[in-house]
Structures are given as structure tokens and as C-alpha cells.
């Protein structure tokens, strides 16, 4: 299938590792020029060089903290200056797992929660505000917001709050930007194999078994499998899908969503 992405230009925040890096790789392999943003300059530059070597594409490292409005504005400006424009925004910068741990609300530090939301929710809004004017002028664009399946369950308060907020932000952006040819979609990954997966799961085989037992396909998905979905959503072929939140976690046993 030709995704019609060759020559497009994208920004991927949180693009130096994990799901963001896999998305950047997948887009670059389709001929997209990709700017990856993250806070750590050394990790970012190494990732950009490796991604270019792996894909033969163009990958631009731009240091940016999405909590900083000025840094986000510079990210958009640098991308447009280097690539001549921007067509796709993938919002992915976030702390894996969210603030706090699996404890209930009494243990959640509200300062940590506020910082978490500043990165993943308000940070997504900042980047959309910086990039959307360029998409509107072009009359075409895609914004994909990476959330998480914690939005659909209790147990991790911060993760539930921030990911449900990503869904609400996505629908508002979709309704406002749709008349300008811009589709906005949220993707909710579940547990995903990344560089940090072992740290999140721990060295307890029973914990991994407990996770996979909840998944319809019987295994944890990979970052590359999330990236494949995002790459399709970034393409012109996804025109019929906007304002929606798509689960990408290998299927959740039990609940019915309609």
C-alpha cells in the first residue's frame, strides 16, 4: 500500500526513545522528513544519527521541553525553516506510566500530577498551537496524540486523568481544525515493549504473566506495532478518521466499548 507520505514533513515529540522513536523510524522509512524533539541533547543527537542510518531518511534533532512555550515555538520554527513547512505533528512527550505509582489518590503528590499534566496535556496543546497555523495555511495536516489505555480504567490516578484529557483535547482540536483539512486522532497504547519496559514491569515473571493474561492477543505489543498504526493515521489515506480515540494495546479482555 502506498501511504502517499513521501516528501511530507513531521514533528515527533518524545522522539528519541520508546514509542516516539519507533514512530519517527516508521515515518522516515516512508520518506517523511522528521524532526524529533526531546530534552536530552546527547540522547537526541545519537537517536537522530541512528534513525538516519536505519532509514536513509532525514531526521532533525531539536532540543525542546514541551513545558516551555518558547521552546515549543522554536521547535515549530526550526522545523519549518529546515524542511520548508510541516504537515504532521505526533504528540508523544510524556513520563512513561504517569506521576506516582499504582497507589490510590491519597498517595498522589499534586505537584507531580500538575507537572505530568503540564507535559502530556498542556504540552500537547502548546505544540498544536505552534504547528496548527502552518497546517491551516497549507490546507492539510495530521495531528496524532499518543495517550494510553489507563484512560479507560482505574488504579493509576494520574495516568487515568492525563490520558482521558488527551482524548478530550483531541476531539476539540478535530472539530475546530477539520474544516481546514486537518485530521486529529488520539491513540491509546497499552503495555508496550520499549527500552524501559523491563524497568516498568520489573524482574517478576508473575507480573508480566498477569499483564498478558488481560490481553486478547496474549502478548504485549511492541513500539513498532504502535508506530505502524500511527504512520497510517499520519497519511492521506486516513481521511475518514478524525476526532476518534483508537485503542492500540492488543485488545482488553472483558469490557465492551461502543
C-alpha positions as CSV (number, residue, x, y, z in Angstrom):
1,X,0.0,0.0,0.0
2,X,1.3,3.4,-0.9
3,X,0.7,5.7,2.1
4,X,1.4,8.8,0.0
5,X,3.8,10.1,2.6
6,X,6.9,10.6,0.6
7,X,8.1,14.2,0.9
8,X,5.9,15.0,3.9
9,X,7.3,16.7,7.0
10,X,6.7,15.7,10.6
11,X,7.4,16.6,14.2
12,X,7.6,13.8,16.7
13,X,7.9,14.9,20.4
14,X,9.5,12.5,22.7
15,X,11.1,11.1,19.6
16,X,14.5,10.0,21.0
17,X,13.3,6.7,22.6
18,X,10.5,4.3,23.0
19,X,7.3,4.7,21.1
20,X,8.3,8.1,19.8
21,X,11.5,6.8,18.3
22,X,9.6,3.9,16.7
23,X,7.2,6.3,15.1
24,X,10.0,8.5,13.8
25,X,11.6,5.5,12.3
26,X,8.4,4.3,10.6
27,X,7.7,7.8,9.2
28,X,11.2,8.3,7.9
29,X,11.1,4.9,6.2
30,X,8.1,6.1,4.3
31,X,10.0,9.1,3.0
32,X,8.9,11.7,5.6
33,X,11.4,14.3,6.8
34,X,11.2,14.0,10.6
35,X,12.1,16.5,13.4
36,X,12.4,14.6,16.7
37,X,12.2,16.6,19.9
38,X,13.3,15.7,23.4
39,X,15.0,17.3,26.4
40,X,18.3,15.4,26.5
41,X,20.6,16.7,23.7
42,X,23.0,13.8,23.7
43,X,20.4,11.1,23.5
44,X,18.5,13.1,20.9
45,X,21.5,13.6,18.6
46,X,22.5,9.9,18.8
47,X,18.9,8.9,18.0
48,X,18.8,11.1,15.0
49,X,22.0,9.7,13.6
50,X,20.9,6.2,14.2
51,X,17.5,6.7,12.6
52,X,19.0,8.3,9.5
53,X,21.4,5.3,9.2
54,X,18.5,2.8,9.6
55,X,16.1,4.5,7.2
56,X,18.2,6.5,4.8
57,X,15.9,9.4,5.6
58,X,16.3,12.9,7.0
59,X,15.9,13.2,10.8
60,X,16.4,16.6,12.5
61,X,17.1,16.6,16.3
62,X,15.7,19.7,18.1
63,X,16.0,20.1,21.8
64,X,12.7,21.1,23.3
65,X,10.8,20.8,26.6
66,X,7.1,20.9,25.9
67,X,6.5,22.6,29.3
68,X,8.3,25.6,27.8
69,X,6.1,27.6,25.3
70,X,9.1,29.4,23.9
71,X,10.9,26.2,23.3
72,X,7.9,24.7,21.5
73,X,7.6,27.8,19.3
74,X,11.3,27.4,18.4
75,X,10.7,23.7,17.6
76,X,8.0,24.6,15.1
77,X,10.0,27.5,13.6
78,X,13.2,25.3,13.2
79,X,11.3,22.5,11.5
80,X,9.6,24.9,9.1
81,X,13.0,26.6,8.4
82,X,14.8,23.3,7.7
83,X,12.1,21.5,5.9
84,X,10.1,24.3,4.2
85,X,7.0,23.5,6.2
86,X,5.4,20.9,8.4
87,X,2.5,18.5,7.7
88,X,2.3,16.1,10.6
89,X,2.5,16.5,14.4
90,X,2.8,13.5,16.7
91,X,2.5,14.5,20.3
92,X,4.3,11.8,22.4
93,X,6.4,13.6,25.0
94,X,5.4,12.2,28.4
95,X,6.7,10.4,31.5
96,X,6.0,6.7,31.0
97,X,3.4,5.5,33.4
98,X,2.4,8.9,34.7
99,X,3.2,10.6,38.0
100,X,3.1,8.5,41.2
101,X,2.6,4.7,41.1
102,X,-0.2,2.3,41.4
103,X,-1.4,3.7,44.7
104,X,-4.7,5.5,45.2
105,X,-5.4,9.2,45.3
106,X,-4.2,9.8,48.9
107,X,-0.6,9.0,47.9
108,X,-0.6,11.1,44.7
109,X,1.5,14.3,45.0
110,X,-0.5,17.1,43.4
111,X,2.7,18.9,42.4
112,X,3.9,15.8,40.5
113,X,0.4,15.5,38.9
114,X,0.5,19.1,37.8
115,X,3.9,18.6,36.2
116,X,2.7,15.4,34.5
117,X,-0.3,17.2,33.0
118,X,1.8,20.2,32.0
119,X,3.9,17.9,29.9
120,X,1.3,15.5,28.4
121,X,-1.8,17.5,28.2
122,X,-0.9,21.2,28.2
123,X,2.3,20.3,26.4
124,X,0.3,18.7,23.6
125,X,-1.9,21.8,23.4
126,X,1.2,24.0,23.2
127,X,2.6,22.1,20.3
128,X,-0.7,22.0,18.5
129,X,-1.0,25.8,18.9
130,X,2.5,26.2,17.4
131,X,2.0,23.9,14.5
132,X,-1.6,24.3,13.6
133,X,-1.2,27.7,11.8
134,X,1.2,26.1,9.4
135,X,-1.2,23.2,8.7
136,X,-4.2,25.7,8.2
137,X,-2.2,27.7,5.7
138,X,-1.4,24.5,3.8
139,X,-5.0,23.3,3.9
140,X,-3.9,19.8,5.0
141,X,-2.4,18.2,8.1
142,X,-2.5,15.4,10.6
143,X,-2.1,15.6,14.4
144,X,-1.8,12.3,16.3
145,X,-1.9,12.5,20.1
146,X,-0.4,9.5,22.0
147,X,-2.4,8.8,25.1
148,X,-2.7,5.5,27.0
149,X,-5.3,2.9,27.9
150,X,-5.1,4.0,31.6
151,X,-7.8,6.5,30.4
152,X,-10.3,3.6,30.4
153,X,-9.5,2.1,33.8
154,X,-8.9,3.0,37.5
155,X,-5.9,2.1,39.5
156,X,-3.4,4.7,38.3
157,X,-5.0,8.1,39.1
158,X,-2.5,10.4,37.3
159,X,-2.3,8.2,34.2
160,X,-6.1,8.0,34.0
161,X,-6.6,11.8,34.4
162,X,-3.9,12.7,31.8
163,X,-4.9,10.2,29.2
164,X,-8.7,11.0,29.4
165,X,-7.7,14.6,29.0
166,X,-5.8,13.7,25.8
167,X,-9.0,12.3,24.4
168,X,-10.9,15.5,25.2
169,X,-8.2,17.7,23.7
170,X,-8.2,15.6,20.6
171,X,-11.9,15.9,20.0
172,X,-11.8,19.7,20.5
173,X,-8.9,20.1,18.1
174,X,-10.6,17.8,15.5
175,X,-13.8,19.8,15.5
176,X,-12.0,23.1,15.1
177,X,-9.4,22.1,12.6
178,X,-11.5,19.7,10.5
179,X,-12.8,22.4,8.1
180,X,-9.2,23.3,7.3
181,X,-8.3,19.8,6.1
182,X,-6.7,18.7,9.3
183,X,-7.4,15.4,11.0
184,X,-6.8,14.9,14.7
185,X,-6.7,11.5,16.3
186,X,-5.7,10.0,19.7
187,X,-4.0,6.6,20.0
188,X,-4.1,4.8,23.3
189,X,-1.3,2.2,23.6
190,X,-1.5,-0.4,26.4
191,X,1.6,-2.0,27.9
192,X,4.2,-1.7,25.2
193,X,7.7,-3.3,24.8
194,X,10.2,-0.4,24.7
195,X,13.7,0.2,26.1
196,X,12.1,0.9,29.5
197,X,9.6,-1.9,29.5
198,X,11.7,-4.2,31.8
199,X,12.0,-1.4,34.3
200,X,8.3,-0.8,34.4
201,X,7.4,-4.4,34.6
202,X,10.2,-5.4,37.0
203,X,12.0,-8.7,37.2
204,X,8.9,-10.5,38.4
205,X,7.7,-13.1,35.8
206,X,4.4,-13.2,37.6
207,X,3.8,-9.6,36.9
208,X,4.3,-10.0,33.1
209,X,2.1,-13.0,33.1
210,X,-0.6,-11.0,34.9
211,X,-0.4,-8.3,32.2
212,X,-0.5,-10.7,29.2
213,X,-3.5,-12.5,30.8
214,X,-5.6,-9.4,30.3
215,X,-4.7,-9.0,26.6
216,X,-6.8,-10.5,23.9
217,X,-3.8,-11.5,21.7
218,X,-2.0,-13.0,24.7
219,X,1.2,-10.9,24.5
220,X,2.5,-7.3,24.9
221,X,2.6,-5.3,21.7
222,X,5.8,-3.6,20.5
223,X,6.6,0.0,19.9
224,X,6.9,-0.8,16.2
225,X,3.3,-2.1,16.1
226,X,2.1,1.2,17.6
227,X,4.2,3.1,15.1
228,X,2.6,1.2,12.2
229,X,-0.9,2.4,13.2
230,X,0.4,6.0,13.7
231,X,2.0,6.0,10.3
232,X,-1.2,5.1,8.6
233,X,-3.1,7.8,10.6
234,X,-0.5,10.3,9.5
235,X,-1.2,9.5,5.9
236,X,-3.7,11.0,3.4
237,X,-5.4,7.6,3.4
238,X,-6.7,8.1,6.9
239,X,-9.0,11.0,5.8
240,X,-12.1,9.2,7.2
241,X,-10.8,9.0,10.7
242,X,-10.8,12.1,12.9
243,X,-11.8,13.1,16.4
244,X,-11.6,9.5,17.4
245,X,-9.5,7.6,20.1
246,X,-8.1,4.3,18.9
247,X,-7.0,1.7,21.3
248,X,-3.7,0.0,20.4
249,X,-2.9,-2.4,23.1
250,X,-3.5,-5.9,21.9
251,X,-7.2,-5.9,23.0
252,X,-8.6,-5.7,26.5
253,X,-10.4,-8.7,27.7
254,X,-13.9,-8.1,29.1
255,X,-15.1,-4.5,28.6
256,X,-17.2,-3.6,25.6
257,X,-16.7,0.0,24.2
258,X,-19.2,1.4,21.8
